[in-house]
Amino acid sequence: MTKQGGIWTDAGGHEPRPAPPQPEPSQPESPQPQETGSQGDD
């Protein structure tokens, strides 16, 4: 199966099915508070 636009399709691509829930690069599922100080690169 290949992932196209966040949608998983089979080899033929004729039957698209919703992709499993996964965090997007733009919006992480768990935003880390900056006050932790674990990431000082900010």
LOBAKOL-562787 format. One record per residue: x, y, z of N, C-alpha, C in turn. Coordinates in pm, whole numbers, plus 32768, in hexadecimal, padded with zeros to 4 digits. Example, Ala and Ser with C-alpha at 12.3 -4.5 7.8 and 13.67 -1.06 7.14 Angstrom:
// residues 2
85277DC7830C84CE7E3E830C85287EB6830C/85057F1F82C485577F9682CA850A80038313/
***
This chain:
// residues 42
80537F8780008000800080008056807D8000/802480E57FC3806F81627FC1801F81D18000/80658231803D8020829F8080801C83198025/7FA4834480047F9683B97FAD7F4184237FF2/7F7D849480137F30850080517EF484D680D5/7F39847E811D7F06845481A07E9E83E68196/7E8B83B1811C7E2A8345810A7E7082C880D5/7E58825881197E9781DB80ED7E47819D807C/7E8E817C80107E4A813B7FA07E9480B97F7E/7E4B80597F497E8C7FDA7F267EDD7FEB7EA6/7F167F7F7E777F6D7F857E027F257FC57D8B/7EA57FA17D797E597FD77D097E3080677D23/7E1E80887DA07DF881117DC37D66812C7DA4/7D1880C27D8F7C8C80D77D6B7C3380DE7DE6/7C6980B37E597C1780B87ED27C6380FA7F45/7C5C817F7F4B7CA081C97FB67C6181AF803D/7CB381A080A37C7F818C812A7CC781EC8188/7C80822081EC7CB8828282497D35824C828D/7D9A82A082977E17827682D67E04826B836D/7E54821783AE7E4E8208843F7E72828C8483/7E3B82A984F87E578326853F7EEB8333855D/7F28839D852C7FB583B385447FD184498549/80338473859B8051850285AB8088853D852A/805A85B48505808D85F6848E8106864984B2/8161865A845081DB86A8846981BB87368497/81518770845E812F87FB847E80EE88058508/80A4879E852D806087A185AF8077871E85FB/80DD871B865080FA86A586A1808886878701/80708607871C800085E18773801686118802/8096861B882A80B4864988B1811586C088AC/80DF873988A3813487B188A3818087BC8926/820487CB891E825387CF8999825D885D89CE/823C88718A4D824688F48A8D82D889238A8F/82EE89A38A71837689D48A6883B589E58AF1/836189E68B5A839689FD8BE083DE89828C17/83DA89128BCC8421889A8BFA84B888B28BF2/84E388FA8B8B857289198B8085BF88A58B45/8578883A8B1E85BC87C78AE585F487EA8A5B/85B088468A1685DE886F8992860789028995/8688891B89A486B889A589AF86D789E08927/86C0899288BD86DF89C28837867E8A2D880B/86108A3B885285A98A9B882C85E38B288834/
***
